[in-house]
Amino acid sequence: MCLIILLLSTYVQLIAQSTITGTVQNTSNQSIDLVNVLLLKAKDSALLKGSITTKNGSYKFENISTGQYLLQLSSAGFEETYTNIFEVNGLEKEIKLGIQQLKELNVTLSSVTVTGKKPLFEQKIDRMVINVQNNITAAGGSALEVLEKSPGVVVNRQNNSIAITGKEGVVVMVNGKVSNMAASAIVQLLEGMNAGSIERIELITTPPSNFDAEGNAGFINIVFKNNPNQGLNGSYSLTMGYGRGTTPAANINFNYRQNKLNLFGSYSFMRLDFIQDFYLYRSVSNRSDIRETSIYSRRDGVIRNHNARLGADYQVSDKTVVGVVAGTYNNRWSMDAVNISSMLLNKTKDTSVKVINDEINQWHNYMANVNLQHNISTKQRISFDADYLYYFDNNPTNYFNSYFNGSGNLLFNEQTRSGKKTPIHIWVGKGDYVTTIGKAEIETGIKGTTSQFTNDVIVQDLEQNQWVTNYDYTAKYNLKENIGAAYGSFQINPTAKLTLKAGIRYEYTSSHLGSANEPDLVNRKYGNFFPTFFLSNKINDASTINFSFNRRITRPTFNDMAPFIIFVDPNTFISGNAALRPAISSTLKSDYSYKRLIFSLSYTDTKDAFSMFQPQIDSVTNRVITSAENMKGDKLASALISLPVTINNWWNMQNSIMGIWQQLDLVYLKEDVQITQKYIRLSSSQNFILPKDFSMQLSGFYQSSGFFGMGIMEPFGSLDFGIRKKVNNGSFSFNVSDVFNTNRWDNFINLPEQNLISTFQVQFFPRTFRLTYTRNFGKKDLKEGRNRTTGSEEERQRVQ
């Protein structure tokens, strides 16, 4: 109901909004086109909207709320001009400002250097570009505030998440380099960045060929302008929260520039105490018998994470920059759990098992990168990256099992323990070359990746006070994988309004996984071409339509491929799947944008798509093994409307509606199964600017029933609230996530023909209250550190 109210509020006060029109001419009374016209609030010169004059010099701003405003007008070769303050009272539907004149710059040809200013919003062939440099948006704001004003972008400060055209899981890049920081750290980092350091922001919804073919998410690229200032800047934050346990956190980041040297670094800490309740149920038929199993699990756990990063860039010359980055993290997940399993045979209590277990899963990571970028000329540049990554996972678990009969009498006890140690080594090298020939920009590059890991799994049972190895589950596995890639692409503008971009990427993969008993468990060699095609047509100054096609690959993560075993109870296991095959997806997409309104249609066909946590039940033994499995196919069609609305100068909102049709084709126990589902996702974010430097946000989402693997997820949603107070160079914020405690997962599978009936319920993290203090230090007008990562980000995502 709250979400419906939020969406209906879109139309409040629209009847009191007006249209502003005018014309720009030179001193000779001739119309000037392509003039940047910015609508500013008179109170603080904050940017409300931007426009560009047409061929006859006219401009228009629609749906402007009551208030006092002024215009900033600028164009190459003319003096920047501001209008007088004017008022919109809501009584006049159209405010005609008449003619504004721009004066030509009074310079001689021998000394003039004409520098043109780019429009605020530019629709490129595969991305939307927001030009931040040299406009009023850069004054006094943060990078996150600029991002919030970008078309199709929704920032949820309470959940510390960023979505683009309705899709979460967006990858954030800085200066063209992907950042592997957690989403919460990225949001905090952007909030501490001065917008005056930013040249442009690129919203990339369909990645081109020079991006790795891995994955299918969108990208946000934040490009910082060249700034010669010297000194130190940065920010830090401290957080304390409580849900079903404490949630302290802290982070600090800095950037130091002196002459040709730039140093940058960051450190973050997070600890989360949690209590989780799981409920699982399954029903299995075997001839005339029906066995039902109910499992309740109470988990009392702690997550603790340290993450540090340090890097340097050195300007060897005006054309050459070399850089190094080193990083590490230590993530420890631990829990104590009590699991109660009750089994019924034909509705009569048969047996029960109580499992008391403790588990630690600790990951260590170290990485290093060396980077070189050289501008051969104004039309040519070349870059190189070399990376080394090391991971180590240590995962010991202890189980104490007590068996009871139908009457509740103890039958016997048993003890089991398991361990898994997994060191992973990854080496990456890549090179890219860009040149301009005539009107065409051409890119080409190569990349090579070598990965090795050892997965040492041991399971032991306590027999007569001696630990005895269970060789059914014990083995040492070794994997070696090589991936080679090469790509080429070009972009050309046949006309002023038409842009064409196309590319092809080839990736060859060789994977070998084996053990002493099974030396060739996996032995694959395959190559794939990944084409991309983009076509963009600018209909007019306000409207653009785009078409795109791309083909991509999703490889199994190393965690999925590494054989392992987790015991929920003696008959319920979670396991890895070494035989998991890569998934190949082909996507057709069309976008239409009118000002800040975005409408998108897309269709994706994925072969060998992953079904995570798919159960395999043995009806004779009542044993279930859950693991990731390949489906035959996954077809998905979606329609998205993203509707940003500014009600007035203190209230704005971002709304989106997405409708999805999805069809899964899978195989279960050698039988073909097809499942079709339709669902919608609604989201809204309401932002309020309050007096005395207070601001407030109310955001929520609702999703109807949808797929989770081969199961169906029941409808769920969440409403979040936050309020912030700015103080000097910092701010205090108080947030409540999942106000009504409705963000819980209820998943079921109902396939009686396949003898597969099960349910799964869990709420991972309940309503949580957080208080955060954030402060900036140093000079605000510095260029931020490249904070770049490396050529190995996709490889890290396969581990994390």
LUMVOPA-123486 format. One record per residue (C-alpha): residue in three letters; x, y, z. Coordinates in steps of 0.2 Angstrom, whole numbers, plus 5000, padded with zeros to 4 digits. Layout:
residues N
ALAXYZ ...
This chain:
residues 800
MET500050005000 CYS501450125004 LEU502250094987 ILE500650124978 ILE500450294988 LEU502250334983 LEU501850304964 LEU500250394965 SER501150544972 THR501950574955 TYR500450674949 VAL500250784964 GLN500450974960 LEU500750944941 ILE499251054938 ALA500351194946 GLN501751174934 SER502251284919 THR503251294903 ILE504651414900 THR505151464883 GLY506351584875 THR507551624860 VAL509451654860 GLN510251774847 ASN511851864844 THR512152054844 SER511652044825 ASN509951974830 GLN510351814822 SER509751654830 ILE511051544838 ASP510851354839 LEU511751224851 VAL511751354865 ASN511851274883 VAL510351334893 LEU510351284911 LEU508851324922 LEU509551364940 LYS508651394956 ALA508851574962 LYS509051534980 ASP510651434978 SER511051424959 ALA510751234960 LEU510451154943 LEU508651104940 LYS508651064921 GLY509651084905 SER509251114887 ILE510051154870 THR509351284858 THR508651224841 LYS509151284824 ASN508051434826 GLY508851474843 SER507351424854 TYR507251324870 LYS505951254881 PHE505751194899 GLU504251094903 ASN503351044920 ILE504251184930 SER503551204948 THR503251364957 GLY504751464963 GLN506151584958 TYR507351544944 LEU508751614932 LEU509551554916 GLN511351524912 LEU511751534894 SER513451484886 SER514151434869 ALA515851424860 GLY516451594855 PHE515251694866 GLU515251764883 GLU514351664897 THR512751754901 TYR511551754916 THR509751814915 ASN508851914929 ILE507851814942 PHE506051774936 GLU504651694945 VAL503551544941 ASN501851564950 GLY500951414943 LEU499551524936 GLU500251554919 LYS500451394909 GLU501851474898 ILE503151594904 LYS503851684889 LEU505651754892 GLY505851824875 ILE507551854867 GLN509151834876 GLN510751904867 LEU512451834868 LYS514051944865 GLU515451874854 LEU517151854863 ASN518152004859 VAL519851924854 THR521051934839 LEU521351784828 SER523151784832 SER522851744850 VAL521151654851 THR520951474857 VAL519051424855 THR518551294868 GLY516751234865 LYS515751174880 LYS514851004878 PRO512950994882 LEU512450924899 PHE511650764892 GLU512350674877 GLN511550514870 LYS512950404863 ILE512850244853 ASP513050134868 ARG512950254883 MET512250404890 VAL513550544894 ILE513250674908 ASN514550814905 VAL514850884923 GLN516450984919 ASN516251174919 ASN514351184923 ILE513451234939 THR513151054945 ALA514951044950 ALA514851184962 GLY514651124980 GLY513850954976 SER514550774978 ALA514850644964 LEU513350544972 GLU512150694970 VAL512650714952 LEU512350534949 GLU510650544957 LYS510150674944 SER510650564929 PRO509350494918 GLY508750314923 VAL509850304938 VAL509150264956 VAL510250284971 ASN509650204987 ARG510650275001 GLN509750165014 ASN510250005005 ASN511850084998 SER511450024981 ILE511450094963 ALA510250044949 ILE510250094931 THR508650074920 GLY507849964934 LYS509249844935 GLU510249824951 GLY512049744952 VAL512749884942 VAL514649884940 VAL515450054944 MET517050104935 VAL518250254939 ASN519150324924 GLY518750174913 LYS519350044926 VAL518149934935 SER518049944954 ASN517849784964 MET517349874980 ALA515749824989 ALA514249924984 SER514050005001 ALA515950065000 ILE515650134982 VAL514150234988 GLN515050305003 LEU516550344992 LEU515550444979 GLU514650534993 GLY516350604999 MET516950644981 ASN516750824976 ALA515750844959 GLY516950984954 SER518350844951 ILE517250754938 GLU517250784919 ARG515850664914 ILE514850514920 GLU514450374907 LEU512950264909 ILE513350104899 THR511849984897 THR512549874883 PRO514449844885 PRO515449854869 SER516749734863 ASN518249804872 PHE517349754888 ASP517549564894 ALA516249454887 GLU515949394905 GLY514249444913 ASN512849544907 ALA512649694918 GLY512749884915 PHE514149994919 ILE514350174926 ASN515950254922 ILE516550404932 VAL517850504923 PHE518850634933 LYS519550794924 ASN521450834924 ASN521750944939 PRO523551014943 ASN523151054961 GLN524350984974 GLY523950914992 LEU522850795001 ASN521050755001 GLY519850615007 SER518450565018 TYR518050445032 SER516450375040 LEU515950285056 THR514350185058 MET513450095072 GLY511849995068 TYR510749865076 GLY509549735068 ARG509649565077 GLY511449605082 THR512649745081 THR513249815064 PRO514749925066 ALA515749995051 ALA517150115046 ASN518050175031 ILE519350295025 ASN519950345008 PHE521250475003 ASN522150544988 TYR523850644988 ARG524550734973 GLN526250814972 ASN526950874955 LYS526950714944 LEU526650584958 ASN524850534964 LEU524550424979 PHE522850354983 GLY522250224995 SER520750165006 TYR520350055021 SER518649985026 PHE518049885041 MET516349795044 ARG515649685057 LEU513949605056 ASP513149505070 PHE511649415064 ILE510349275069 GLN509449185054 ASP508049065054 PHE507948945040 TYR506448825036 LEU506548685023 TYR505148555019 ARG505148415006 SER503948275001 VAL504548114992 SER503447974986 ASN504147794984 ARG502947674978 SER501547684991 ASP502547775004 ILE502647965007 ARG504048035017 GLU504048215023 THR505548305030 SER505448465039 ILE507048555044 TYR507248705056 SER508848795058 ARG509348935069 ARG511049015065 ASP511949135076 GLY513349205066 VAL514649345063 ILE515349425047 ARG516949525049 ASN517849605034 HIS519449705032 ASN519849785015 ALA521349885011 ARG522049964995 LEU523550074990 GLY524150134973 ALA525150264965 ASP525250344947 TYR526750434940 GLN526650554925 VAL528250504916 SER527850634902 ASP526350734895 LYS525950574885 THR526450434897 VAL525750374914 VAL526350224924 GLY525450154939 VAL525450024952 VAL524049954964 ALA524149834978 GLY522649774989 THR522149645001 TYR520549585011 ASN520149465025 ASN518349405026 ARG517849295040 TRP516149215041 SER515749105057 MET514249035065 ASP513548915078 ALA511948825072 VAL510648705079 ASN509648605066 ILE508148505070 SER507548375056 SER505948285058 MET505348145047 LEU503648075044 LEU503247915036 ASN501447915029 LYS500948055041 THR501647965056 LYS503248025065 ASP504647915061 THR506347985067 SER507148155070 VAL508948215071 LYS509648365080 VAL511248435073 ILE512348555082 ASN513748625071 ASP514948765070 GLU515748835054 ILE517148955049 ASN517349015031 GLN518849135030 TRP519449205014 HIS521149295012 ASN521649394996 TYR523149484990 MET523249574973 ALA524549674963 ASN524349774947 VAL525549864935 ASN524849984922 LEU525550094908 GLN524550214897 HIS525450304882 ASN524650434870 ILE525550404854 SER524750554846 THR523150654848 LYS522250514838 GLN523150354845 ARG523450284862 ILE524050114869 SER523850044887 PHE524449884896 ASP523949794912 ALA524849654921 ASP524049574937 TYR524249444950 LEU522949384962 TYR523049264976 TYR521549194986 PHE521549065000 ASP519948995008 ASN519948895024 ASN518248815028 PRO518248695044 THR516548635050 ASN516048525065 TYR514448425067 PHE513748335082 ASN512248225077 SER510948155089 TYR509648025082 PHE507948005090 ASN506547875087 GLY504647925084 SER504347935102 GLY505848055105 ASN506947925113 LEU508847945110 LEU509547815098 PHE511347865096 ASN512548005094 GLU513848035080 GLN515248165077 THR515848215059 ARG516948355054 SER517448425037 GLY518748535030 LYS519148625014 LYS520748725009 THR520748814993 PRO522248914987 ILE521949004970 HIS523249094959 ILE522749204944 TRP523849294932 VAL523149414919 GLY523949524905 LYS523049634893 GLY523449774880 ASP522349894871 TYR522650004856 VAL521450144850 THR521650254834 THR520550364823 ILE520650344804 GLY519550474795 LYS517850484803 ALA518050304811 GLU518750264828 ILE519550094829 GLU519949994844 THR520849824846 GLY521649724860 ILE522149564867 LYS522049484884 GLY522649324892 THR522249244909 THR522949094918 SER522049024933 GLN522548874945 PHE521748814961 THR521948664973 ASN520348614982 ASP520748494996 VAL519248425004 ILE519248305019 VAL517748225028 GLN518048125044 ASP516948025057 LEU517347995075 GLU517447805078 GLN518047735095 ASN518847905099 GLN519847905082 TRP519548015067 VAL519247905052 THR519247975035 ASN517747955024 TYR518447935007 ASP516647944998 TYR516848135001 THR518748165003 ALA519848214988 LYS521048334982 TYR520648424966 ASN521748534954 LEU521148654941 LYS522048744928 GLU521148864916 ASN521848974902 ILE520749104893 GLY521449204878 ALA520449344870 ALA520649464856 TYR519449604850 GLY519149734837 SER517849874835 PHE517450034826 GLN516250174827 ILE515750294813 ASN514350434811 PRO513650414793 THR512550574797 ALA512450704810 LYS511050604819 LEU511550424815 THR512850334824 LEU513450154820 LYS514650044831 ALA515049864829 GLY516349744835 ILE516849564837 ARG517749474852 TYR518449304852 GLU518849204868 TYR519649034868 THR519548934885 SER520448784890 SER519948704907 HIS520548544916 LEU519948484933 GLY520448324940 SER520948224956 ALA522048064959 ASN520547954957 GLU519748054943 PRO521148144933 ASP519948204919 LEU518448264929 VAL518348414917 ASN519348434901 ARG518648564890 LYS519348664876 TYR518148784867 GLY518148954857 ASN516749074855 PHE516449234845 PHE515549374854 PRO514849504842 THR514149674847 PHE513149794836 PHE512449964840 LEU511350094830 SER510750254837 ASN509650384829 LYS509450564836 ILE507650604831 ASN507750784838 ASP508550874853 ALA507350784865 SER507150614858 THR508350474854 ILE508050294849 ASN509350154850 PHE509549974844 SER510849844850 PHE511349664849 ASN512649574859 ARG513249404864 ARG514049364880 ILE514649214891 THR514449184910 ARG515749054916 PRO515448964932 THR516249044947 PHE517748944955 ASN516648924970 ASP515348834960 MET516648724951 ALA517648674967 PRO516948514973 PHE516348534992 ILE515048465003 ILE514048555017 PHE512948445028 VAL511248525033 ASP510748355041 PRO511348175037 ASN510148165022 THR510248345016 PHE511848405007 ILE512448564998 SER513748524985 GLY514848604971 ASN514648544953 ALA516248524944 ALA515348484928 LEU514448654927 ARG514548724909 PRO514748904904 ALA513048994899 ILE512949094882 SER511749234881 SER511149334866 THR510249494869 LEU509149614858 LYS508849784866 SER507949944860 ASP507850104870 TYR506850264868 SER507250414878 TYR506250574879 LYS507150704890 ARG507350604906 LEU505950474902 ILE506650304897 PHE505750164889 SER506650004885 LEU506249834878 SER507449684878 TYR507449504874 THR508749374880 ASP509049194875 THR510249104886 LYS510848924883 ASP511448814897 ALA510848944909 PHE511248914928 SER509948854940 MET510648894957 PHE510248784972 GLN509348654962 PRO508848494972 GLN509148314966 ILE508148194977 ASP508348004979 SER506647944982 VAL507247774989 THR508547845002 ASN507648015004 ARG509348095002 VAL509348264993 ILE510948354986 THR510748534981 SER511948614969 ALA512048734954 GLU511448644938 ASN511348694919 MET509648714912 LYS509348684893 GLY508848864891 ASP508149024899 LYS507149154888 LEU506749324896 ALA505849474889 SER505649634898 ALA504949804897 LEU505449954907 ILE504850124910 SER505950244921 LEU505050404926 PRO505950534935 VAL504850684942 THR505250844950 ILE503750904960 ASN504551064966 ASN506251124972 TRP506151024988 TRP505350854982 ASN505950744968 MET505650564964 GLN506250414953 ASN504950284948 SER505150134938 ILE504049994932 MET504749834925 GLY503749684917 ILE504549524914 TRP504149364905 GLN505249214908 GLN505249034902 LEU506448904909 ASP506848734900 LEU507748614911 VAL508048424914 TYR507648344930 LEU508048154933 LYS508148144914 GLU506448214910 ASP506148384901 VAL505248514912 GLN504648684906 ILE504048824917 THR503448994912 GLN503149144924 LYS502649324922 TYR503049454935 ILE503249644938 ARG504449744949 LEU503949914955 SER505150034963 SER505050214969 SER506250334978 GLN505650494986 ASN506950624990 PHE506550785001 ILE507650935004 LEU507151005021 PRO507651165030 LYS509251185040 ASP510251065029 PHE509150915033 SER508650795019 MET507550645019 GLN507250495008 LEU505950365007 SER506150214995 GLY505350054992 PHE505049914980 TYR503849774977 GLN504149614966 SER502749484962 SER503049304961 GLY504649264950 PHE505949124947 PHE507349074959 GLY508248934950 MET506848814946 GLY505848864961 ILE504549004962 MET504849154974 GLU503349224983 PRO502949404981 PHE504049514992 GLY504549694995 SER505349825007 LEU505150005012 ASP506750105018 PHE506850275027 GLY508250385030 ILE508650565036 ARG510250665035 LYS510950825043 LYS512450915035 VAL513650985048 ASN515151085042 ASN516250965031 GLY515250815037 SER513550745039 PHE512550635051 SER511250505044 PHE510050395052 ASN509350255042 VAL508050115044 SER508149975031 ASP506649865028 VAL505449965040 PHE504049835040 ASN505149675040 THR504449615024 ASN506049575014 ARG505949385016 TRP506149245004 ASP504849115002 ASN505248994988 PHE504348834983 ILE504448694970 ASN502848604965 LEU503148474952 PRO502248314958 GLU502548234941 GLN504348234944 ASN504148184963 LEU504848354968 ILE503848454981 SER504848574992 THR504848745001 PHE506148855008 GLN505949005019 VAL507249135026 GLN507549315031 PHE509349345029 PHE509449515037 PRO507949595046 ARG507449775049 THR509049865054 PHE509350045062 ARG511050135057 LEU511850295063 THR513250355052 TYR514450505053 THR515450555037 ARG516750685036 ASN517850755021 PHE519550815024 GLY520850905014 LYS520651014998 LYS518950984989 ASP519551044972 LEU520850904970 LYS520850774956 GLU520350614964 GLY521550464963 ARG521250354948 ASN520650234961 ARG520750114946 THR520749934947 THR521549824934 GLY521349704920 SER520749564931 GLU519049624938 GLU518049484929 GLU519249354936 ARG518949414954 GLN517049404951 ARG517249224948 VAL518049194965 GLN517049314976 
